Amino acid sequence: MSGWRKLGVIAGGGELPVVLAEHLAATQRPYFIARITPMADSALEAHPGAGHGLGQMGARMDAIREAGCDAVVLIGKVERPDLKTLQLDDVAMSMLPAILAAMPQGDDALLRAVLNEHEKAGFRVVGAESVMQDLLATPGAWGAVQPNDQHTRDIGKAAKVAAASGAFDIGQGVVVCDGLVLAVEAQEGTDAMLRRVAELPTTIRGTPQARRGVLVKRPKPIQERRIDLPVIGVRTIEGAAAAGLAGIAVEAQGALAVRRADLVAAANRTGLFVYGFTADETDKA
């Protein structure tokens, strides 16, 4: 079913690598956690693996290979490094021309360059959703709250804006309220974008007492889908709620939900909807 014997999890920051590691342990599938230090969550130290700095590509791949892994998944948040101060081993140095060429193009181009190096080293690269199918966003409403007609129109516009900005490898998230684009995600990330929305005048956004507007996250049209699919979790719900939004919509089969049961419970508690839209719903509207 998996097509691999043992999985190397190259783990950046955030909760998603922890969730995946817990799943692999619970299902007793062979794995090795290659923690990118210091950004990887300390909870991963309880799992079999080793930690290396971001620039220690050769040491990390050697450890994964010596552990018997034939496939890898690249997962978790990795901040863009300062190459002037990053300590690079010989393998990372050999990658530098490709990395430098990709960096100005955007995150997807940069991640593709890293992915390609792992494939050249003989590893099969898989997506997190192929390892843990429950992560993948499903169509329709997930919780107790349904989007209304205005929300549906906002979802459609935000999805189109996200596709347009994503074509330039800019970001994956957009906030729209009553047809007005309030924010487009760039390098700051979703959490910071939502904090920015929360500081806008309440005349153009919702409030916790009168919720309006939606956050939409979807993959970039150009995206390599084995890495960096959009992610939502409880913190996303909390940020959207604080910004006065009415809900969150993600592309079905094109986003990952971390601890979905907790996410839905948080949405129900704050009165937000969470909705999985299809490309047919938004792109042809």
N, C-alpha and C positions, 0 to 999 in steps of 0.2 A: 504493500500500500504506500509506504513512504518513499521507497526507492533508495534509501540510505541505511547503512548499518549502525553508525554512531554519529551523533550530531554535535558539532561545535557551535556553541552559542556565543557570538561575539557581542558582548553586552556593554552598551553605553549606559547613560543615566535614565532615571525614571522608573516607573512601576512595571512597565510592560515586560522587561527582561525577567523580573522577579516572578511575575505571573506565569510566564512560559517555563521557567525553571521548575516552579512548583508543579506545573502540569506534567512535565517530563518525569519528575520524580514520582508523582502519583501514579502515572501510567507505566512506570518501570521501563521506560525506553532509554537506551544508553545515550549519555550526553556528557559534555564537558563545557564548563562555563569559562570562556576567555574574557575576563573582566578588563575593561579599559579603565585604568586607574588615573586619577582619583574619582572620576565621575560615576562609576558603577555603584549601585546601591550596596551598602555593607551587608545586607541580608543575603547577597549572593555568595558570600564567603562560606556559608554553611553547605554549599553544594560543591561537588567535585570540580576542580578547575584551577586556574592560576590567574594572577593579575599582572598586566604590563601597561606601561605608559602608551599614549596614543601613537607616538612615533616609533615604538618598538615592534614594527610589523613583522620582521623576520623572526624575532623571538616568539611572538604570538602565534604565527603560523607553524613554527617548529613544535610548540607545545601542543597545538591542536593535532598536528600530524602524529606526534609521539603518543598522544592519547588514543590513537586509532580511529580518529574521525575521518570520514570520507565526504562529509557535507557540512556546510556552515549556514547559519542564519545570522544576518547583521541586523541588530535590533537595539532600540533605545536611543536616547538623545546624545548627540555628540556636537559640542560647540566647535565652530570653525577655529582652528588653531592659529596662533601667531608663529609663522614658520621661522621667524628670526630667533625665537627662544626655544622652539620645540626640539627636543633631543631625538635625532633620527638614527636608526641603525642602518646597516648597509642595504638591506632590502628596501627600507623606506627611502633611502637616498636614491636608489635606482628608480623608484616610482616618482620622484620629484618632478621631472619634466611633464609627465602626464597630469599630475596634480596641479601644477602651476598653470597648465593650459586649460584645465577644467574649472578652476576656481572662479574666474570672472564670468563664466557662463551661467552659474547658478548651482543650487544644491544638488539637483538631479544629475547634472553633468559630473559633479564631484563624486557623488556616490557611485555612479556608473564606473568611473575610473577605478575606485577602490574595489568594486565588485569584479571588474575585469581582472585585476591582479590576483584575486583569490581563485578565479577560474583558471588563470594561466598556471597557478601553483598546483592545479589538479583537483581542487575541491568543487563539488557541486554546490551551487548557491540556491537555497530554497527560501520561500517566503514564510513568515511566521504563521500566516493563516493556513498554510499547508500542513503545519505541525499541530496546530490547535485550531480546528475549524470553528469552534465556538467564538473565536475572536471576531470573525467577519460579520460586518453589518448586514442585517436582513431588511427586506422591504416592509413598509407599513409603519404604524405607530407601535412603539415598544411599551408604553406605559398607560396610565389611566387618562392622560390628557391627549386630545386630538387637535391637530392644527385646523384653524378655521379658513375661510376663503381668503382673507387678507394674508394670513400666514402663508398659504399655498402660493399666492402671487409673489410674496417676498422670497420664498424658497426658490421659485423659478428664476427670479431676477438674480439673486445671489449666486445660484448655480451657474448661470451664464457668465457673470462677472468673474467667478472663480476659474472657469474654463479659459476665459480670455487672458487673465493674468497668469494662469498656470502655463499657458503656451509660451510665455517668456521666462519660465522657470522662476517665478517670483514667490508664490506662496500657495497655500491650499485652503485658506479660510477667508470668508467674507461675511460682513454683517450688514443687513438691509432692514430698514424700518419704514413701513408704509411706502415702499417704493424708493426710498432714499438710501443710497449707499453711505453707510456710516464709517466703515473701515474695511481695508484690504490688508490681509496679513502679508508681511514681508519677513525680514530677518528677526524681528522681535519675538515671533512665536505667538501661538493662540492666547496663552494666558495674559501676556502683556498687551495684546490687541484688545482683549476684553476689558482690561483695566483702563485702557485709553477710551473705550466706548463709555465706560461708567463715569468718566469725567466730562462727557459732552452735556450740553444743556438738555434738560428734561423736556423741552419743547420739541425736540427731534428724536427722542428715544423714549422707551418705556421706563417704568419704575416698578419696584416690588409690589406696589399697590395697584398699578394699572399697567400690566405687562404688554409690551409691543416689540416687534422686531424679531429677527431670527439670525442665528449663526449657522452658516452652511460650510461644511468641509467636504472636499472631494479631491480625488487625485488629479494631478496635472495631466493634460492630454498627452504630453510627451513622456510620462513617467515610466520608469522601470518599476513594475509593480511588485517585484520581489523584495524591495527595500523602501522604507520611508512612506508607507501608506499613511494617510491621515489617521490620527488617534484621538479618541475622546474617552474621558473617564469622569470620576466623581468631581475632580477639580475643575473640569470643563463645565459641568453643571453649576458648580458653585460660582464660577466666574460669570457665566451667562446670567445667573439669577441676580448677582450683585449689579450687573449692568442693566437690569430691568427688562431683559429679553423675555419673549414668550416661549421660546423653544430653540432646539438645535435640530438640524437636519444634516444627514450624511448620505453619501451615495451608497446605495445597497451594493454589496459585493466589492466596494471600493474604499472601505474604511475599517478600522479596528476599534473594538469596544473593550476597554480594560475593566475587568470585574463588572460585567454587565448587570448582574442582579443588584449590586450596590448602586450602580449608576442609575438604574430605573427607579430604585427606591428613593434616591436623592431627588430625581426629577419629580416624582409623585409628591414628595414632601414639600417641594418648593413651588409646585404648580406649573412646571414646565412640560412641554411635550418633547419627545425625542422621536424622530421620524426618519425612516430610510426611504429615500426617493430613488427612482430609476432614471436612467438617462432619457428614456422615452418620455417620462413625465415632464421633464424640464427642458431638454434641448430642442424638442419639437413644438413646444408650446408657443 
